[in-house]
C-alpha cells in the first residue's frame, strides 16, 4: 500500500463534509488517506489521533 493511500486516524475539531451531503460531527475519529489527513490538520479542522505506543 502506498504511503499516500495508507489510512491515518484523525480527530475532527470541526464538523466536516467528507462525503457530498454527509456531515461528520466534530469529535469523531475517522481514518482518511494520508494526503487528506495532512490537509485537514493544516486547515485546523482536525488533529492527529494516533494511538500511543503500547496501546
For each residue, the residues with C-beta under 8 A, 3 or more apart:
1: 5 6
2: 5 6
3: 6 34
4: 33 34 35
5: 1 2 33 34
6: 1 2 3 33 34
7: 31 32 33
8: 31 32 33 34 37 48 50
9: 29 30 31 37 48 49 50 51
10: 29 30 31 32 37 40 41 46 47 48 49
11: 27 28 29 46 47 48 49
12: 15 16 24 25 26 27 28 29 30 40 45 46
13: 26 44 45 46 47
14: 26 44 45
15: 12 23 24 25 26
16: 12 23 24 40 45 46
17: 20 21 22 23 24
18: 22 24 30 32
19: 22
20: 17
21: 17
22: 17 18 19
23: 15 16 17
24: 12 15 16 17 18 28 30
25: 12 15 28
26: 12 13 14 15
27: 11 12
28: 11 12 24 25
29: 9 10 11 12 49
30: 9 10 12 18 24
31: 7 8 9 10
32: 7 8 10 18 36 37 40
33: 4 5 6 7 8 36 37
34: 3 4 5 6 8 37 38
35: 4 38 39
36: 32 33 39 40
37: 8 9 10 32 33 34 40 41 46
38: 34 35 41 42
39: 35 36 42 43
40: 10 12 16 32 36 37 43 45 46
41: 10 37 38 44 45 46 47 48
42: 38 39
43: 39 40 46
44: 13 14 41
45: 12 13 14 16 40 41
46: 10 11 12 13 16 37 40 41 43
47: 10 11 13 41
48: 8 9 10 11 41
49: 9 10 11 29
50: 8 9
51: 9 55
52: 55
53:
54:
55: 51 52
